[in-house]
Amino acid sequence: MTVNEQQSVTGERADLLDFLGKHRHFLRYTAEGLSDEQANTRSTVSALTVGGLIKHVTAVERRWAEFAQNGGGEDTPEETEFTPELIAEWESQFRLTEGETLAGVLAEYEKVAADTDDLVRTLDLDTSYELPAAPWQPPGVFWSVRRVFLHITAETAQHAGHADIIRESIDGQKTMG
């Protein structure tokens, strides 16, 4: 965000941008100085990796930002056949796959974050959309754009904590403390 953009955003929007920016910083900081191999290391019993978490948070933020801008669009089918290909695709979002680098996923994260920040500055925070159909929620649930941005922040904070534990297990570095 440029100095002019920072000065033009006040109140609730400034708070949302600041809060989200701090949690993004913590997530990115966990990756600082890691090699691609380290960023793809499973250092706990979980299948999560630092690089994979950044990749996952990027995809989640992109999807929620699209929802905040355009609403739910088409309903997601309630029943999905979990084929080996679908399971492999799901699992691949939590690790770096062949040809992916930590630098590449960080660059994509920066791009998605900048796009989301533009939406925080411009969208009507009170606009609400019905969430897409999903087996884990009843129909007729609406979220405001504001709540979507808070959800993106919560998702980022949660995964920054996961990444911090993984990083500490790799080389002892901690994000905080």
ZADODO-429965 format. One record per residue (C-alpha): residue in three letters; x, z, y negated. Coordinates in steps of 0.5 Angstrom, whole numbers. Each point is the difference from the previous one (the first is absolute). Last residue first. Layout:
(rec ALA,(X,Z,Y))
...
***
This chain:
(rec GLY,(19,43,30))
(rec MET,(-4,-7,-1))
(rec THR,(1,-7,3))
(rec LYS,(4,3,5))
(rec GLN,(6,-3,3))
(rec GLY,(2,3,7))
(rec ASP,(3,-7,3))
(rec ILE,(-6,-2,5))
(rec SER,(-4,6,1))
(rec GLU,(-1,1,-8))
(rec ARG,(-2,-7,-1))
(rec ILE,(-5,0,5))
(rec ILE,(-3,7,-3))
(rec ASP,(0,-4,-7))
(rec ALA,(-3,-6,3))
(rec HIS,(-6,4,2))
(rec GLY,(0,4,-6))
(rec ALA,(0,-7,-4))
(rec HIS,(-6,-2,5))
(rec GLN,(-4,6,-2))
(rec ALA,(1,-2,-8))
(rec THR,(-1,-7,1))
(rec GLU,(-7,1,3))
(rec ALA,(-2,5,-5))
(rec THR,(2,-5,-6))
(rec ILE,(-4,-6,4))
(rec HIS,(-6,5,1))
(rec LEU,(0,2,-8))
(rec PHE,(1,-7,-2))
(rec VAL,(-6,-2,5))
(rec ARG,(-4,7,-3))
(rec ARG,(1,-3,-7))
(rec VAL,(-3,-7,2))
(rec SER,(-6,4,2))
(rec TRP,(-2,0,8))
(rec PHE,(-6,-1,3))
(rec VAL,(-3,2,7))
(rec GLY,(-6,-3,2))
(rec PRO,(2,-1,8))
(rec PRO,(2,6,3))
(rec GLN,(8,1,1))
(rec TRP,(5,0,6))
(rec PRO,(-3,-7,4))
(rec ALA,(1,-4,-7))
(rec ALA,(-4,-4,-4))
(rec PRO,(3,-2,-7))
(rec LEU,(0,5,-5))
(rec GLU,(-6,-1,-5))
(rec TYR,(3,-1,-7))
(rec SER,(0,4,-6))
(rec THR,(2,-1,-8))
(rec ASP,(2,6,-3))
(rec LEU,(7,-1,-1))
(rec ASP,(-1,-7,-4))
(rec LEU,(6,-4,2))
(rec THR,(6,-1,-5))
(rec ARG,(5,5,0))
(rec VAL,(-1,2,7))
(rec LEU,(0,-7,2))
(rec ASP,(7,-2,-4))
(rec ASP,(3,6,4))
(rec THR,(-3,-3,7))
(rec ASP,(4,-7,-2))
(rec ALA,(6,4,-2))
(rec ALA,(0,4,7))
(rec VAL,(-1,-6,4))
(rec LYS,(6,-3,-3))
(rec GLU,(4,6,1))
(rec TYR,(-2,1,7))
(rec GLU,(2,-7,1))
(rec ALA,(7,1,-2))
(rec LEU,(0,6,4))
(rec VAL,(-2,-4,6))
(rec GLY,(6,-5,-1))
(rec ALA,(5,5,-2))
(rec LEU,(-2,4,7))
(rec THR,(1,-7,4))
(rec GLU,(-5,-4,4))
(rec GLY,(3,-6,4))
(rec GLU,(-2,3,7))
(rec THR,(-5,6,-2))
(rec LEU,(1,6,-4))
(rec ARG,(-5,6,3))
(rec PHE,(-7,3,-2))
(rec GLN,(-3,-7,-1))
(rec SER,(2,-2,7))
(rec GLU,(-4,5,4))
(rec TRP,(-7,-3,-3))
(rec GLU,(3,-7,2))
(rec ALA,(2,2,7))
(rec ILE,(-7,3,1))
(rec LEU,(-4,-6,-2))
(rec GLU,(5,-4,4))
(rec PRO,(-1,4,6))
(rec THR,(-8,-1,-1))
(rec PHE,(-4,6,-3))
(rec GLU,(-7,-3,0))
(rec THR,(-3,2,-7))
(rec GLU,(-7,3,-1))
(rec GLU,(-3,1,-6))
(rec PRO,(2,-6,-3))
(rec THR,(3,0,-7))
(rec ASP,(-5,-2,-6))
(rec GLU,(2,-5,-4))
(rec GLY,(1,1,-7))
(rec GLY,(2,7,-1))
(rec GLY,(0,0,-8))
(rec ASN,(4,-5,-4))
(rec GLN,(5,4,-4))
(rec ALA,(0,7,3))
(rec PHE,(0,-3,7))
(rec GLU,(6,-4,-2))
(rec ALA,(4,6,-2))
(rec TRP,(-2,3,6))
(rec ARG,(2,-6,4))
(rec ARG,(7,0,-4))
(rec GLU,(1,8,1))
(rec VAL,(-1,0,7))
(rec ALA,(5,-6,1))
(rec THR,(5,3,-4))
(rec VAL,(-1,7,3))
(rec HIS,(1,-3,7))
(rec LYS,(7,-4,-2))
(rec ILE,(2,6,-4))
(rec LEU,(-1,4,7))
(rec GLY,(3,-5,4))
(rec GLY,(6,0,-4))
(rec VAL,(1,8,1))
(rec THR,(-2,0,7))
(rec LEU,(-6,2,4))
(rec ALA,(-1,0,8))
(rec SER,(0,8,-1))
(rec VAL,(4,4,5))
(rec THR,(5,0,-6))
(rec SER,(6,-4,-2))
(rec ARG,(-3,-7,1))
(rec THR,(5,-4,-3))
(rec ASN,(-3,-6,-4))
(rec ALA,(3,2,-7))
(rec GLN,(6,2,4))
(rec GLU,(2,-7,2))
(rec ASP,(-2,-3,-6))
(rec SER,(5,4,-3))
(rec LEU,(-2,6,-4))
(rec GLY,(3,2,-7))
(rec GLU,(-7,2,-4))
(rec ALA,(-6,-1,5))
(rec THR,(-2,7,-1))
(rec TYR,(0,-1,-7))
(rec ARG,(-5,-6,0))
(rec LEU,(-5,5,3))
(rec PHE,(1,5,-5))
(rec HIS,(0,-5,-6))
(rec ARG,(-7,-3,3))
(rec HIS,(-3,7,0))
(rec LYS,(3,1,-8))
(rec GLY,(-3,-7,-2))
(rec LEU,(-7,2,3))
(rec PHE,(0,6,-4))
(rec ASP,(2,-3,-6))
(rec LEU,(-4,-6,0))
(rec LEU,(-7,4,2))
(rec ASP,(2,5,-6))
(rec ALA,(1,-6,-5))
(rec ARG,(-7,-3,3))
(rec GLU,(-3,7,-2))
(rec GLY,(2,1,-7))
(rec THR,(5,-5,-3))
(rec VAL,(3,-7,2))
(rec SER,(2,-4,-6))
(rec GLN,(7,4,-1))
(rec GLN,(2,-2,7))
(rec GLU,(-2,-7,-1))
(rec ASN,(4,-1,-6))
(rec VAL,(6,4,3))
(rec THR,(0,-5,6))
(rec MET,(-3,2,7))
***
